[in-house]
Every structure is written in structure tokens, then in C-alpha cells.
């Protein structure tokens, strides 16, 4: 299968607001603080000014985008999808639907998404449900407490429930990997290798206090 670029994975979720959550279209200004922070986070995958991106916001706080920086985080799970023959996938966290859409593009036969926020489901879910029909299942639930049906199993599981990259997320990632270990052939969590590398660097730093 051909290698995807970030443009192939951009989403077309329409603008709207439900509760505290908003989807909008964003053309970044180089002076915008969100633009600057994202480019500091991933200097190798810069947000390109002049393009139109889609954002998911909670209040005024951007939670995710379909910028090169964030879509680049998906290569590992999408590569795993490509390696299998029409796999089934479980995703924790709907967001804009970037992961789910990418999985379908790269050959998934069915995707189940568990999302904690009902308003996010109401805002984003209908767009994708119309496109993918019964190949897509969206469930309102918490990744840590949701009980899958008896005997349910997926070829791949992807955990993406965190707002930002923080080594504190690793403890929750380990908990989820243990929880779904017997229900999956392979598991990934959003930027887990990056966070593990960051934690190793932190532990090597000398402490003077």
C-alpha cells in the first residue's frame, strides 16, 4: 500500500459546537501562540502557514488538530493496520476521528471507538457514521471502566485519550495495555515511545536537591 502523506489523512468534519466542544477551521498565523507551541513540540513536522486545518476545541483550548505535527503521530498504528489483512480495530478516544478514518483508509474492516464525552460523539460522530455505516461502531464509555462484550477481541487497539504529551500519561497507558492485553493482537498508545524516551532522559538528569 502506498505511503500516506499528512494531506491524505486530513479530515473534513464540518464546523459546529455542542456543549463546551467546537470544531472549527483554522488557518494559522505565525504569531498565534497555538502555532508557536505546536512547532516547538515537533520541529521536524512543522505546521505550515497558509493551509486550512481542522481543530477540536474544548472551550478556547485546542485539544487536537489535523496538522502535520499531530497526524505524524499516527504512523505507527496506521503502519500496523497496513501490515494486516482487513483488521478489526478498537480505539479509545474519538476526537476529530483522524485515527479512525486513517485506519479505514489503510484497510481496517471494522473500527470500534469508545469515547468518554457524549458531546464529542454528538458533534463528530454523525459525520463519520454516515460515511462508514455499520463498519463503524461508536460507544459512549470510559476506557478504564467500559466493559467489552464477552469474548470481544480486536486485531489492534489504540489508546488516545490524553490532551497533551506528558510522561505522567505512561502510568495510565500501562494500565490500559494490561487491561486489553488479552483482547488484542497488538496495542499502541499515542506517542508512548516518545514519552518513554523522555522519561529515560529525565531519569538520567542529575538531581541536586
DRENSE-664185 format. One line per 8 residues: number of its first residue (from 1); their letters; for each residue x, y, z of C-alpha. Coordinates in pm, 1 decimal, always signed. Layout:
# residues N
NUM> a> X,Y,Z; ...
# end
This chain:
# residues 209
1> xxxxxxxx> +0.0,+0.0,+0.0; +126.4,+346.5,-87.8; +280.2,+556.3,+186.5; +35.6,+816.2,+310.9; +115.2,+1184.0,+349.2; -42.4,+1407.2,+608.7; -266.2,+1559.5,+342.0; -422.2,+1218.1,+274.1
9> xxxxxxxx> -524.7,+1198.5,+639.7; -675.2,+1544.4,+684.9; -1040.8,+1530.4,+787.2; -1349.8,+1705.5,+654.5; -1554.2,+1717.2,+975.1; -1789.7,+2016.5,+947.8; -1772.2,+2311.4,+1183.5; -2009.9,+2317.1,+1478.3
17> xxxxxxxx> -2049.0,+2337.6,+1854.7; -2207.7,+2101.1,+2105.5; -2179.7,+2195.5,+2471.6; -1823.0,+2300.6,+2551.1; -1683.9,+2138.7,+2235.4; -1626.5,+2307.2,+1899.1; -1494.3,+2201.6,+1560.4; -1357.5,+2489.3,+1354.2
25> xxxxxxxx> -1140.0,+2551.8,+1051.3; -808.9,+2716.0,+1130.3; -559.3,+2896.2,+911.1; -261.1,+2951.6,+1141.1; -99.9,+3288.5,+1191.6; +274.9,+3255.5,+1268.3; +213.7,+3492.8,+1561.0; -57.4,+3265.4,+1707.9
33> xxxxxxxx> +51.2,+3101.1,+2034.7; -100.9,+2763.8,+1933.1; +100.9,+2772.8,+1610.9; +421.3,+2850.6,+1801.3; +366.8,+2582.9,+2067.3; +294.4,+2310.6,+1813.4; +604.7,+2394.0,+1611.0; +816.2,+2388.6,+1926.5
41> xxxxxxxx> +674.8,+2044.2,+2013.5; +755.5,+1884.8,+1679.6; +1019.6,+2086.7,+1493.4; +1061.7,+1809.0,+1236.7; +692.7,+1829.8,+1138.7; +614.5,+2196.9,+1125.4; +263.5,+2336.1,+1092.3; +262.1,+2503.4,+753.7
49> xxxxxxxx> +107.4,+2850.8,+736.3; -132.7,+2909.6,+451.4; -311.5,+2573.6,+485.6; -657.6,+2524.0,+633.7; -667.2,+2276.5,+922.0; -948.5,+2134.9,+1132.9; -937.5,+2176.5,+1510.5; -1130.2,+2031.9,+1803.6
57> xxxxxxxx> -1154.3,+2273.6,+2094.9; -1284.8,+2243.4,+2449.5; -1381.0,+2598.3,+2531.1; -1095.2,+2801.9,+2387.6; -840.1,+2524.6,+2439.1; -733.2,+2330.4,+2125.6; -740.7,+1958.4,+2205.4; -637.9,+1823.1,+1866.1
65> xxxxxxxx> -585.1,+1922.0,+1503.0; -519.8,+1757.4,+1168.5; -187.4,+1936.5,+1125.8; +125.9,+1754.5,+1003.1; +257.3,+1753.4,+1360.0; -35.1,+1560.2,+1500.5; -108.6,+1337.3,+1202.3; +255.6,+1232.0,+1204.2
73> xxxxxxxx> +192.3,+1076.6,+1546.1; -32.5,+817.5,+1378.3; +223.1,+648.4,+1154.0; +289.9,+357.9,+1391.9; -73.1,+249.7,+1430.8; -151.0,+302.8,+1061.1; +153.7,+100.3,+960.4; +28.0,-178.7,+1188.4
81> xxxxxxxx> -310.2,-163.5,+1010.9; -141.5,-189.2,+671.5; +51.2,-496.0,+782.5; -269.1,-692.9,+849.0; -544.6,-817.5,+620.5; -859.5,-613.6,+689.7; -802.1,-593.2,+1066.9; -1054.1,-502.0,+1333.5
89> xxxxxxxx> -951.8,-204.4,+1546.1; -1056.6,-68.6,+1886.2; -979.1,+298.7,+1951.3; -1013.3,+477.5,+2282.4; -1084.7,+843.6,+2207.5; -1278.9,+979.0,+1909.6; -1150.8,+1336.2,+1883.1; -1179.5,+1452.8,+1523.4
97> xxxxxxxx> -1181.0,+1093.9,+1400.7; -832.0,+1117.2,+1247.5; -715.4,+778.1,+1377.6; -1037.8,+600.8,+1290.2; -1050.0,+749.9,+941.4; -684.6,+662.3,+881.1; -749.8,+302.6,+986.7; -1030.5,+271.8,+732.8
105> xxxxxxxx> -819.8,+433.5,+461.2; -543.8,+181.7,+527.7; -764.7,-125.3,+518.9; -945.0,-181.9,+850.2; -1262.7,-387.2,+811.3; -1432.1,-255.4,+1126.7; -1346.1,+7.1,+1385.7; -1496.7,+38.8,+1732.9
113> xxxxxxxx> -1444.4,+374.3,+1905.6; -1503.6,+430.0,+2276.9; -1542.6,+799.1,+2365.8; -1598.8,+942.4,+2712.6; -1753.7,+1275.3,+2609.2; -2111.4,+1249.1,+2483.1; -2087.7,+1597.6,+2332.3; -1787.9,+1494.4,+2120.5
121> xxxxxxxx> -1985.2,+1197.1,+1992.1; -2279.4,+1422.8,+1905.8; -2050.7,+1676.7,+1736.7; -1819.7,+1448.8,+1537.1; -1981.9,+1105.5,+1530.0; -2267.7,+1159.7,+1279.4; -2025.1,+1276.5,+1008.3; -1827.6,+953.5,+1024.5
129> xxxxxxxx> -2125.7,+729.4,+1088.8; -2281.5,+849.5,+764.4; -1959.4,+773.6,+576.3; -1873.4,+433.0,+719.1; -2212.1,+297.0,+825.8; -2211.1,-26.9,+1023.5; -1836.7,-71.4,+972.7; -1800.6,+195.2,+1244.3
137> xxxxxxxx> -1926.8,+149.5,+1599.0; -1910.5,+447.2,+1837.8; -1972.6,+375.0,+2205.3; -2011.3,+620.9,+2490.9; -1781.2,+493.8,+2763.0; -1464.8,+539.3,+2968.1; -1157.8,+343.5,+2857.1; -1083.4,+248.7,+3218.0
145> xxxxxxxx> -1431.2,+125.5,+3311.4; -1605.6,+24.8,+2986.8; -1672.8,-348.1,+2973.3; -1641.7,-500.7,+2625.8; -1887.1,-773.8,+2526.8; -1795.0,-1120.3,+2644.0; -1538.5,-1274.5,+2410.9; -1480.1,-948.8,+2218.4
153> xxxxxxxx> -1133.6,-923.7,+2065.3; -961.0,-692.0,+1816.2; -655.6,-726.0,+1596.0; -532.7,-382.6,+1704.6; -609.4,-150.0,+1994.8; -510.6,+217.8,+2002.4; -534.8,+437.0,+2313.1; -560.7,+812.6,+2252.7
161> xxxxxxxx> -738.1,+980.2,+2544.4; -484.6,+1238.9,+2662.7; -487.7,+1613.6,+2596.2; -111.4,+1661.2,+2587.0; +223.1,+1483.4,+2584.3; +317.3,+1422.0,+2945.9; +521.8,+1142.1,+3098.3; +252.7,+1115.3,+3365.6
169> xxxxxxxx> +40.1,+953.2,+3092.4; +266.2,+647.2,+3088.9; +113.9,+502.3,+3404.9; -234.6,+514.7,+3251.7; -102.9,+373.7,+2924.7; +44.4,+74.3,+3106.8; -285.3,+20.1,+3286.0; -479.9,+20.2,+2959.0
177> xxxxxxxx> -230.8,-210.9,+2788.4; -270.5,-458.8,+3073.3; -648.7,-423.0,+3066.9; -678.1,-500.4,+2695.4; -377.5,-726.9,+2655.6; -584.2,-1044.9,+2627.1; -830.8,-881.5,+2391.0; -587.2,-765.3,+2124.1
185> xxxxxxxx> -317.7,-887.0,+1893.3; -122.6,-561.8,+1924.5; -162.7,-234.6,+2114.1; -37.4,+120.7,+2072.4; -79.8,+438.9,+2274.9; -46.6,+794.8,+2148.4; +326.9,+881.7,+2139.0; +414.9,+619.5,+2401.0
193> xxxxxxxx> +769.3,+561.3,+2265.2; +830.5,+938.3,+2267.0; +720.2,+964.6,+2628.7; +925.6,+661.7,+2733.7; +1232.9,+818.7,+2575.2; +1160.6,+1146.9,+2751.6; +1126.6,+969.0,+3086.1; +1460.1,+792.2,+3038.2
201> xxxxxxxx> +1626.3,+1127.8,+2972.4; +1465.8,+1274.1,+3284.5; +1592.8,+987.5,+3496.2; +1946.6,+1035.7,+3367.0; +1949.2,+1400.9,+3466.8; +2135.2,+1460.3,+3793.9; +1936.1,+1582.5,+4092.5; +2094.2,+1837.6,+4324.7
209> x> +1817.2,+1856.0,+4581.7
# end
